[in-house]
Each structure stands twice: as C-alpha cells, then as structure tokens.
C-alpha cells in the first residue's frame, strides 16, 4: 500500500488521480472514474468530487493508496 501525503483537510478524487499521475487531466479523470472500478474504503465510487480524507484507502487498478494528512500547511 502506498501512502499519499496531503497537507489540506481533504483532496478530491479527481485531484488525487492527477497527483498520482494515474490520469493526465480533469477531463480524463471524469471518464477514467466512469470506466474503471475505483474503491474508496471498499465501496465503488463514481463521483470525481468525492472528498478523500485522512485514513481513507483508495484502490485503483489493483494498487492501494492510503491518504495521510501531514498537518503541515504549505
């Protein structure tokens, strides 16, 4: 499982996909989410605006990512 550190309260699913270089753009994220099974905490998610918070686990294409809030503001 890969840890993804964020320094804000949450990150939206489409932003997460771009951050991890799974998709190239927001438009690509929208279609990617609809065409692929993405699990958030074990449940299928289709909303690109889904807020991912500290401790959430995202599974995409067989890879798991855990969101970790570092508490540091940039």
C-alpha positions in Angstrom: 0.0 0.0 0.0 1.4 3.4 -1.0 0.9 6.4 1.4 -0.2 9.6 -0.2 0.5 12.7 2.0 -1.7 15.7 1.8 -1.4 18.9 3.7 -5.0 20.0 3.4 -8.2 18.7 5.1 -9.1 16.6 2.0 -8.3 16.0 -1.6 -10.9 15.4 -4.2 -10.8 12.1 -6.1 -10.0 13.7 -9.5 -7.2 15.7 -7.9 -5.8 12.6 -6.3 -5.8 10.8 -9.6 -3.9 13.7 -11.2 -1.5 13.9 -8.2 -0.6 10.2 -8.5 -0.2 10.5 -12.4 -3.0 8.0 -12.9 -4.7 10.5 -15.3 -3.4 13.4 -17.2 -6.2 15.9 -16.7 -9.5 16.6 -15.0 -11.4 15.7 -18.2 -9.5 12.4 -18.4 -10.3 11.8 -14.7 -14.0 12.1 -15.3 -14.0 9.4 -18.0 -11.5 7.3 -16.1 -13.7 7.2 -13.0 -16.7 6.1 -15.0 -14.9 3.5 -17.0 -12.8 1.9 -14.2 -13.7 0.4 -10.8 -12.3 2.7 -8.1 -12.9 1.7 -4.5 -12.8 4.1 -1.6 -12.8 2.4 1.7 -14.0 -0.8 0.0 -17.0 0.8 -1.8 -17.2 1.6 -5.5 -17.0 5.3 -6.2 -18.2 7.2 -9.3 -18.0 10.8 -8.0 -14.9 12.7 -9.1 -15.6 15.3 -6.4 -15.5 12.7 -3.6 -13.5 14.1 -0.7 -10.7 11.9 0.4 -9.6 12.5 4.0 -7.0 11.2 6.4 -7.1 7.4 6.7 -9.1 6.8 3.5 -8.0 3.9 1.4 -8.3 4.1 -2.4 -7.9 1.1 -4.7 -7.3 1.8 -8.4 -6.1 -0.7 -11.0 -5.0 -3.2 -8.3 -2.9 -0.6 -6.4 -4.0 0.6 -2.9 -3.3 4.1 -1.6 -3.8 5.4 1.9 -4.4 9.1 2.4 -2.3 10.6 5.2 -2.9 14.2 6.4 0.5 15.6 7.5 -0.9 18.6 9.3 1.5 20.9 7.6 0.3 23.8 5.5 2.3 24.9 2.5 
